[in-house]
Amino acid sequence: MKKLLITVPCYNEEIVLEKTIFSLFQYATKNLSTFDWKIFILDNNSKDKTWDIAKTLKAKYGDKIVIDQVPTPGRGVALREAWLKMLNFDIYAYTDADLSTDIKDFSFIINKVSDGNDLVTGSRYLANSDVKRDFFRKGLSKIYNLLLKLVLNVNFKDAQCGFKAFSNKLVSELFPKTSDNGWFWDTELMILACRGGYKVLEVPISWREARDELRKSTVAVFSEIFKNLKNILIMKKRLAKSK
């Protein structure tokens, strides 16, 4: 029975965390019985009650829940630091705390890694994907992915979907080679995986914009655009040097 770690990276997720963990626990119990699974609540420097809720959920669900904190902000650094201390799992997965991606697709990506793929990611831009998203953010995402294709010649369609699963091989070998701490980390990792000959697979998903008025995104859109443009150019130089 393969060991599976399902991670929920959290930054100020007090409103949704308990509901999300309940949904994941119920889903995993019903659909992932062929795996030895655990749910990992990874608090990334939250300023609200996220960590207190995580401790309560740990007490409620017992050893099926793992909790930890990474004080340095950024999903990239949080997953990198946490997972590289936990290399005893066969498969690693993570999903956004608001469950924007429907978890009905979770067993599919897990099984695709179990079958031999190294990185399986949900993609909002495949023909069979069912996506409802804010028009503005959808447009920015398409522009971003177009820039990746034009500047870095990538062959994947969706770099930043927060719904991915990885083999132990990829985590142990490739995570130490990543350097970005924030949102570009997903892109960096996918580029390195494709260039490094790892088996990468994009799959269609059902995806909904899950934010609400009580829980507005803390991402500064135009600041992130500038950072990502800078990161794309840095990545281009890095790849050129590695040839």
Buried (B, 14 or more C-beta within 10 A) or exposed (E): EBBBBBBBBBBBBBBBBBEBBEEBBEBBEEBBEEBEBBBBBBBBBBEBBBBEBBBEBBEEBEEBBBBBBBEEEBBBBBBBBBBEEBEEBBBBBBBBBBBBBBBEBBBBBBBBBBEEBBBBBBBBBBEEBEBEBEEEBBEBBBEBBEBBEEEBEBEBBBBBBBBBBBBBEBBBBBBEEBBBBBBBBBBBBBBBBBEEEBBBBBBBBBBBBEBEEEBEEEEEEEEBBEBBEEBBEBBEEEBEEEE
